[in-house]
């Protein structure tokens, strides 16, 4: 079970999306709303949100997605119950909500619309909501004996939006190439061929490397943000292990990791200096001011 949280300024868009009958929508539960039609639901949310004008984004749209492996026993009643437990653990009380199930995907999933302005006009806090949500999803998955997905390998990258799409593409590339590379130089070249640039974060003006960043399509991610296994220290340890295995086989003698990284950083610095010098050498073009009284 995983949750996706989106906050919005209004309610009309999310209500229309969730109650779209093309998605096979089934309403599972609600509270504090007039359910006559979509317009009445939106107006109910808006009137309560006006009790607290300080909240710029009073709308909570939370989707709870489950593994397709749990599809057979995830009844509407159980999913609605899990949604209420999720809200309770997220400290979402005394406010309007709507829970609906969609059937437009192969995996079971439900959508929640929640008013962050409660019945008394108080704010429902969103502090660290994504961190809390991740922990609660794991707790509820264990409690109800639901299937735990085995990491990022099961994510369907083609259905993601940016920046997640690019992050998972970088994840797949790292997963593929790190195990096959003997050193950083080889890894950097292999990633370059698939459009991924590698940069190192150093400590001040020293050559001591503290982190690694990956850039693709203008989007940059720290290695540990792509996945914990892709922090600089963990990639470096894996490459050293690969290097040791090659050395034991006597295939080829390899430069030490520290010396190799020093050489990469020096080359990068030289390239940057050369680019700056070339830019300084370029003559500055003086623009002549237009003379008055002439037309072309």
N, C-alpha and C positions, 0 to 999 in steps of 0.2 A: 504494500500500500504506500503510495506517495501522494503528496499534496502540492498543488500549485496555487499560490496566493497572488491575487491581483487587486489593487485598490483603485477605485474610480471616483470621479467627481459626481457622476449621475447614476441613474438606475435604468433608464429606458433601454440603452443598448444591451446591457446584460440580461434584462428581463426578456427582451425580444429574442435574444440568442438562445437562452436556456429553454424557453417555452416554444421553440420552433418545432412544429409537429413533424417536419421532415427528418428530424433526428429521433423520431419515435419516442418523444418525451413522455414520461410518466411522473406525475406529481406525487411525491412520497410523504411530505410533511410540510407544515407551515405554521406560522404563529404571528398574530397581530396584523394580518393583511386582509384587505377586501379582495376576494378572488373572483369577482364577477367577470373580469376580463383583464387583458394585459395593461390597459390604461389605468384601471382601478388599482392594480398592484403597484404600478409605478408611482401613482399619486399617493398611495399609502406610505411608501418608503420616503417620498419627498417631504410630506407633511411632518413626519417624525424627525427627519434630518434637519428641518428648519428650527428645531428646538435648541440646536447648538451650531451657530454660524461659524464658530472658530475652526471647525474641522473642514479642511479643504477637500478631502476625499473621504466622504462618509460611507461609500459603498465597498463592501468586501465581497469579492467573487473568489470562492475557493473550490477547486475541483479535487476530488479524491479518486484516484485511479488504483485499480487492483489488477493482479495478474490474471491472464486468461486461464491459467490453471485452476483458479478458484471460481470460475464461472458457474459451474454446476450447482454449488451450494450457496452462492451469494443471492439470496432472495431479496426482494424489495424491503421486506421487514427488517432483515439483518443489516442491510446497507444503511437504512434510515437510523437504526439503533447505533451503528458505528459512527454515523455522522453526529448524532447527539452526544455521544461520548467524546468525540473529537472536540466539539464546541465547548463542552464542560471543562475539559483539560486545558483548552486554550483560554479559559476564563471568559467565555462569551455567554453572558447571562442577561436576562431581562430585556430582550430586544427582539425586533422583528427578524424573521428568517424564512427562507423558502428552500426546500430540498427537492431536487428533481433528478431522475435517472435518464440517461441517454443510451440509445442502442445503435449508434452510428459507427461504433468502433468494435474491433474484435475483443477488446478487453472490457470488463465491467467498469463503469465509472459514474459518479454522481457529481452534481453541481450544487453549490450552496451560495445563496445570496443573503448577505447579512448586513443589517444596518449598524454601523459603528456608533451611532447615537442611540443610547438606550431609551427606555420608556420615560426616564426622569431627565433626559437631556444630557446625561453624563457621557463622557467619551469612553469607548471600549479601546483599551490601549493596544497599539500595534508594536510595542517595543520588543525587539528581538523575535518578532512573530515567526520568521522563517526558521530560525534556529530552534525555537520551541516546537514548531510544527514538525520538523524532521524527527525530533526525539519522540514526540507523541505518536507519530505514524509507526515508528518501530515498536513502541510499546503496544499499540493496538494490533499490529500484525502478529506479535507474539501471543497476545491475549486470546485472539480468535483463531490461532493456529493457521494463519494465512501463509501463502507462499512468499519466501524471500527471494527476490530476483538476484541473480549473481552478477551484480555490478553493471558497469556501463556497456558491456558487450551486447546486452539485449536491447539497447536503445535503438530506435529506428531513426537514424540520422536524417533521412530524407524528409521526415515529417516535423523536424525541429525548425525553429525560427532563430534568427541571429539575436545575440551572439552565441547561443548554445550550439547551433549547427557547426560553426567554425571550431568551437572548442572541442566538440566530439570528433571532428575530422582530424584535428591535431592529436587527440587521444589515440585514435586508430593508427595514425602514422607512427607515433612513438611506440605503441605496442608492437607494431610490426618490425621496426628497424632496430630498436635498442638491443634486442636479443641477438641480432645478426652482426652488430658492429663491434669492432675490436677497440676503438678509441673515439674520442670526441671529434677528431677531424673527419673520420669516416661517417659518423652520425650526422654531422653538420652538412656534409656534402649530399648524403642521401635525402635529408629533409629539404635541402635547397632544391633538389630535383622535383619535389612534389609541391613546391611553392611555399615552403615554411622557412622563415629566417630565424636564426638562433642568436641571441645576445646574452651576454653575461653581466650580472650586477656585481661590481667590485666595491671593496671597502675604501671609501674616500678616494685618494689618489694613488692607492697601492695596487698591487697586482693580485691581492687576495680576493678570490671569488667567493661571493656570499649567496648568489642565486642565479637562476637561468630564466630567460623569457623566450617565448615563441610567438612569432608574428605571422599571420596569414591574412591576406585580403584586407590589410589595414587594421586588423584586430589583434591586440597583443594580450597574452596571458602569462602570468607567472607559472612556472612549472608545477608548483604545488597546488595551484588553482585548477589546472587541467585535471590533476589527480594527485593524491598524496605520494604515490609511488614515483612521480616524476619531478620531485624536488631535485635540486642540483646534487645534493649529497647522495641521494638514492640512485640517481642515474649514474653518477660517477662510480659508486660502489659496484653497480652491475657491469659497467664497462671494464673496470679493473678485473672483475671476476672473469669476464670474457677474455681479457688480455692474458690472464694467468693460464687459462685453459689452452690458449694458442701457444704460449711459451712452453708449456709442458709437452705439447706435441712437437715442439721444435720446428714449427712451420716457418716462423720469422721472428726476428728480434724487433721489439717494439720500444718506442720512446716512452719514458715515464709519463704518467698522466700529468704531473705537475709541470714538467718541461713542455709537454705538448700544449697545454692550456696557455702557458706563458707565451709560447710562439704564436698561438692563435690571437691572443690579446695584443701582442706587439704588432702583428700584421694588420689587425683591425685599426689600431691607433695610427699606424703609418698611412693606411688608406684614407683615414679621416683627415690627417694633416695634409696629404697630397691634394685632396679635394678642396680644402680651404685655400691652399696656395694657388691652385689653378683659378679659383674664383677671384682671388685678389689680383691675379695677373690680367684678367679680362678688362679691357679698357671700358671706362664708364662712358656711356653715350649721353652727351648733353642734348637735351631737348630744346630746340629753338622756340621761342615764344612766337605765337602767330601774329603776323603784322596786320594792323588794322587797315580797313579800307580796300581790301582785296577779296574777291570772291572767286572760287574755282568752279 
